[in-house]
Amino acid sequence: MLLVLGLSPVCAQQNYVVDIDHGTDMTGGAEVDVNNDGYLDLIWGGRARNDIGRVIEDADGNEVETTYQAWQKIWNPATSSYDVQEFQDILGERVYMNFADFNNDGIMDYFLCSSASGNMNVPLGLFLGNGDGTFTQQEITVKTAEGEEFPFRPTAVDLADFNNDGLMDMVAIGYYNDGELHHANSILLNQGNFEFKAIQTDLISYQLALDCVRAADLNNDGYPDFILQGNADNGSGPIKNGKTLGRVFEIYLNLGQEVIDEEGDPAFYALDIASAQNIYHLGNGNIACADFNNDGYMDIFASGESADDGKPADNFEFVHQMLINDGEGNFQPMAQSQISKDIRPLNSTHYGTRAIDYDGDGYYDLFIPGWCTAMPDGSASTQAGFWYKNSGTGVMSSYTRIPGASEIGIFFTEDGVRGARNYFMAGGSWDATYLTGDQQGRVVVTMANTNAKAARPDAPTNLQASVTGNQVQLSWDAAATSKNNVTYEYYLKDKATGKMYTSCSSHVGGELDGVRKLMTMGNAYLNKAITLNNIPDGSYEWGVQTINASYEGSTFAVGSLVVGSGSGVESMMSDDAVKVVAIAGGVELQAEGNAVCQIYLVSGQLVNEVSFTDFARVELPSGCYLVKVTAAHGVKVQKVVL
């Protein structure tokens, strides 16, 4: 059932379409090019309207009716319209559907989890793309570093290459109960051949539900970090002022390749920000990462319920917080007068809040839906959605009503126009501004974007590559037309075999060169340099493109390099040649002969430089540092945490 209606005066000169036949609630999915034709398609799913979902076979071969449904819209250039059909699998509820090229064949794959993952009728795990819009489930193996099988049924994941070896890894959170409680909190390092090693399984002790996790490089060191939030169940939450909190919000920094455990795996640590900077613990909400104030550092927008320690244990306050990154490990709350704190997001879905340039001015705007106890105009409580326009400073300068819901999926459709961004909402909605009668409930609402389409960005310039053994360092300059907030997508391809050593979310080469397959930031984030580890000997092509705030990509700038014995530009010293030892209040340095030590913050700022012979002790306050020692026989770089 499709109805075309005129908007209220708040949203004049736009049209929207209500579709009750394909509506879902607690919705997840993605905008993704499933058939490699250069057009973004759409997949979404969750609880079906009236709880009447897909008829499937259970483990015993009996037909059962689920409460879940999933759909896909594939752009058909021949008819200049979408073909709408059932997606091949049900997705569950509060869906996390994360796309990447796991097997480096140029076709997008996905990893699926959801709050319904304890229901064995709902698929979970890795699905490989066949290139025609269909997917085949791929069994994966998850083990600890000790080789023991790791209980793994997460409720939320995000994807990133955490150790920069060219293989897509995961951060996973959540827990499930099969008669015994199991948490899935871990970093999963891709070992190749669809095997994953779960590391730091004890890093996050909370039993998280209604949760959200985002990976992004927060300190521009070239290694992805992550942020999480959720409800801490079963009294497992952090203790603050003598009270166990029921809501969790944490930032974890990746210490990169230089601080590794005995297995050679990266390490992570929690950034202590909440207590010192009045940042709330949040759950049952959502996180969006972007450089909102255009200064070249990744900021965080988070929403949800906050367990205020001044309130009774079960009394929660709804909070929206814009956290501005100063590049030195500090996140300062920025007041947002246009955003009402009365919006109750309840959006523990993958895409319940979105950051995207909607009006083509180059800055990340915000889309926030949820229950509103009182509308900004004073009208009664309702479900609502808002588009908040970014002034360019991180302050949202104005808002516009849009169709909204709680437990929502927010997506953007191209409608056959590459780079176009039309609003698409799927959720349980009783938003009376837009929906009446039988339109209310689990619905889909699509709204045409009448703003100017963002121009395609220019490609990076001045590509440089250096090789040290099997470590490759790539760097480039931003295009003169680029804003500071652009991200970058890179790839590395073996010229002999065509094999990709990175998961690239854009078309490479040909007429579609640089066209995005996925609406997300680039895999190099805001960095204009990246270091890749453990690259096999060979001759390679590499490329890098600019990704703007509307997630439109430039063409690729292309370079070449050779990895092979004797190609290094500097020798790396062994642990026996130089030692860097963390001690109380600083570090001790040992080397043979004359040496120079440079100490940096992880943000790249030089904080100390000393020359010494054989031995030195350097005093440092608590924190995370990059220590570089240059001596007669080479260079050693190590990260230390004090």
Summary of the structure (lengths in Angstrom):
residues: 642
radius of gyration: 24.5
end to end distance: 61.3
largest distance: 82.5
contacts: 2280
relative contact order: 0.11
helix: 2%
strand: 50%
